Amino acid sequence: MKPRGFTLVEVLVALAILALSIGTALRATSAAMTNTEGNKDRIMARWVGRNELARLQTALALPPPGKSMGEATQANVGFSWESTIESTPNPNFNKVDIKVRRQNSDQVLASIQGYVVGSR
């Protein structure tokens, strides 16, 4: 006589495999969502840093060496930036290093480097 279905052991093994697969898929989805939020913050932080560098590069005067800080908002998210301006051997150029963090955070999300030109 031929058996007409699955045994209880076969059904339990299939359910165990299904449960493991669903658990793994949920963990992967959760990790992807967390990673997406982090990427969004890093992209917006780069925009903040590039905007500040562009502001310095389009200023009429060469900014003096030193540090300055400020705040900016992208997509209703607050960021704080700190720029360090250093002299170079060429007196018409200054090096700029901008670090951007989310407000009230110590983690640097973006670091932008560039140069500003003084004589236009």
C-alpha positions, -999 to 999 in steps of 0.1 A, spaced: 0 0 0 12 35 -9 13 62 18 -11 90 10 6 121 26 35 134 46 45 120 79 44 141 110 83 142 111 84 155 75 59 182 83 78 193 114 111 194 95 95 215 68 80 239 93 114 243 111 131 251 78 104 276 70 107 293 105 145 296 101 141 311 66 115 337 78 137 346 108 167 351 86 148 372 61 134 394 89 169 400 103 183 409 69 154 433 63 160 449 96 197 454 90 190 469 55 165 494 70 191 504 97 218 508 70 194 529 48 189 554 76 226 556 82 233 562 45 206 589 44 223 607 72 257 604 56 244 617 23 228 647 39 259 654 59 280 654 27 256 680 13 260 702 44 298 699 41 298 707 3 275 736 8 298 751 34 328 745 11 310 761 -18 301 791 4 338 796 13 349 791 -23 325 818 -36 333 843 -9 349 875 -21 378 874 3 401 845 13 389 832 47 416 835 74 432 804 89 414 791 120 384 771 131 348 780 128 315 762 136 280 764 124 247 746 120 226 736 90 194 718 83 188 692 55 154 676 51 144 688 86 174 671 101 198 693 121 236 690 115 266 708 130 298 714 110 333 725 120 357 739 94 394 741 99 412 765 75 450 762 71 475 782 51 494 767 23 528 776 8 509 795 -19 495 826 -2 466 826 -27 453 792 -15 440 780 18 432 743 26 398 736 41 387 706 61 350 704 71 337 678 95 299 673 97 280 656 126 244 652 134 234 678 161 241 666 196 263 637 183 301 632 184 301 608 154 315 624 122 292 615 93 311 633 66 346 649 61 350 672 32 384 686 21 390 713 -5 408 745 -13 398 781 -15 414 806 -38 420 842 -27 429 863 -57 401 863 -83 
